[in-house]
Amino acid sequence: MAFVQANVNYAAEYSQELANAMPYLSYFGALFDAENSVKYRPLRGKTIEIPSLTVSGAVAANRDNITGAFARNWNNSWQAVTLEMDREWSTLIDPLDMEETNRVATIANITKTFNEQQKVPKFWAVA
């Protein structure tokens, strides 16, 4: 008898399992809705620009005379930063491996273990 594997929507199953296992990862999207997210602008590919504000012009005050002479004493410049680290993880499981391990080794369990032991701890270590 030939083994026939049913069609599986991995994206739907993975996102639900991930949301259940690590609900705080859903806060990641909120970072892009935060106040500071509009301060950075994508330039191209993996390069973003970060604003840099400089000020100068502190002078001695004369309270007896207001001359009304004011000059610009600030400057806004943009620093281009290239994101240099790409991470990737891929895995494979044979359907027979799932059967032989009594479904302990499934793509969901393998991915969950990877996320809990590798991905999330490293994500928070550099965040």
C-alpha positions as CSV (number, residue, x, y, z in Angstrom):
1,M,0.0,0.0,0.0
2,A,1.5,3.3,-1.1
3,F,1.7,6.2,1.4
4,V,-0.4,9.2,0.4
5,Q,0.2,12.4,2.2
6,A,-2.7,14.8,2.5
7,N,-2.2,18.4,1.4
8,V,-1.2,20.6,4.3
9,N,-1.2,24.4,4.5
10,Y,2.0,24.8,6.5
11,A,1.7,28.6,6.7
12,A,-1.7,28.4,8.4
13,E,-0.7,25.7,10.8
14,Y,2.7,27.2,11.6
15,S,1.3,30.7,12.3
16,Q,-1.3,29.3,14.7
17,E,1.2,27.1,16.5
18,L,3.7,30.0,16.7
19,A,1.0,32.3,18.1
20,N,0.1,29.7,20.8
21,A,3.6,28.8,21.7
22,M,5.0,32.4,21.8
23,P,2.3,35.0,22.1
24,Y,4.8,37.8,22.7
25,L,6.2,37.5,19.2
26,S,3.0,39.1,18.0
27,Y,4.2,42.3,19.6
28,F,6.9,42.5,16.8
29,G,4.4,44.0,14.5
30,A,3.6,46.7,17.0
31,L,7.2,47.9,16.7
32,F,6.4,49.1,13.2
33,D,3.4,51.0,14.5
34,A,5.5,52.7,17.2
35,E,6.2,56.4,17.3
36,N,9.9,55.9,16.3
37,S,9.2,53.8,13.3
38,V,8.5,56.8,11.1
39,K,11.9,58.3,12.0
40,Y,13.8,55.7,10.1
41,R,13.5,55.4,6.3
42,P,14.4,52.5,4.0
43,L,16.9,53.5,1.4
44,R,17.5,50.4,-0.7
45,G,17.5,46.7,-0.1
46,K,19.2,46.2,3.3
47,T,20.1,49.8,3.9
48,I,18.1,52.2,6.1
49,E,18.8,55.8,7.1
50,I,18.8,56.9,10.7
51,P,18.4,60.6,11.5
52,S,21.1,62.5,13.4
53,L,20.3,65.9,14.9
54,T,23.0,68.3,16.0
55,V,22.6,71.6,17.7
56,S,24.9,74.5,18.7
57,G,24.7,78.2,19.4
58,A,24.5,78.7,23.2
59,V,25.5,82.3,23.8
60,A,25.6,84.6,26.7
61,A,22.3,86.2,27.5
62,N,21.6,89.9,27.8
63,R,18.3,90.4,29.7
64,D,18.4,94.2,29.1
65,N,18.5,94.0,25.4
66,I,16.5,91.7,23.0
67,T,17.8,92.3,19.6
68,G,15.6,89.8,17.7
69,A,18.5,88.5,15.8
70,F,18.2,84.8,15.6
71,A,20.0,82.3,13.4
72,R,19.6,78.6,12.7
73,N,21.7,76.6,15.1
74,W,20.7,73.0,14.3
75,N,21.2,70.5,11.5
76,N,19.6,67.2,10.5
77,S,21.7,64.7,8.7
78,W,21.0,61.1,7.7
79,Q,23.3,58.2,8.5
80,A,23.0,55.2,6.1
81,V,23.3,51.9,7.8
82,T,23.4,48.5,6.0
83,L,22.0,45.5,7.8
84,E,24.6,42.8,7.5
85,M,23.3,39.7,9.1
86,D,20.9,37.3,7.4
87,R,19.8,34.2,9.2
88,E,18.1,31.2,7.7
89,W,16.9,27.9,8.9
90,S,15.6,25.0,6.9
91,T,14.8,21.5,7.8
92,L,13.3,18.4,6.3
93,I,11.3,15.5,7.7
94,D,10.3,12.4,5.9
95,P,6.7,11.2,6.4
96,L,8.1,7.8,7.4
97,D,10.1,9.5,10.2
98,M,6.8,10.9,11.6
99,E,5.2,7.5,11.6
100,E,8.2,5.8,13.2
101,T,8.4,8.3,16.0
102,N,4.7,8.0,16.7
103,R,4.3,11.7,15.5
104,V,6.7,13.1,18.0
105,A,8.9,14.2,15.2
106,T,6.6,16.5,13.1
107,I,7.4,19.7,11.3
108,A,5.4,21.6,13.9
109,N,7.3,20.0,16.9
110,I,10.7,20.4,15.2
111,T,10.0,24.0,14.4
112,K,8.6,24.7,17.8
113,T,11.7,23.3,19.4
114,F,14.0,25.3,17.1
115,N,12.1,28.5,17.9
116,E,12.2,27.9,21.7
117,Q,15.8,26.8,21.9
118,Q,17.5,28.7,19.1
119,K,15.6,31.5,17.4
120,V,13.8,33.3,20.2
121,P,16.8,33.3,22.7
122,K,19.1,34.7,19.9
123,F,16.5,37.2,18.8
124,W,16.2,38.7,22.3
125,A,19.9,38.5,22.9
126,V,20.5,41.0,20.0
127,A,17.3,43.1,20.4
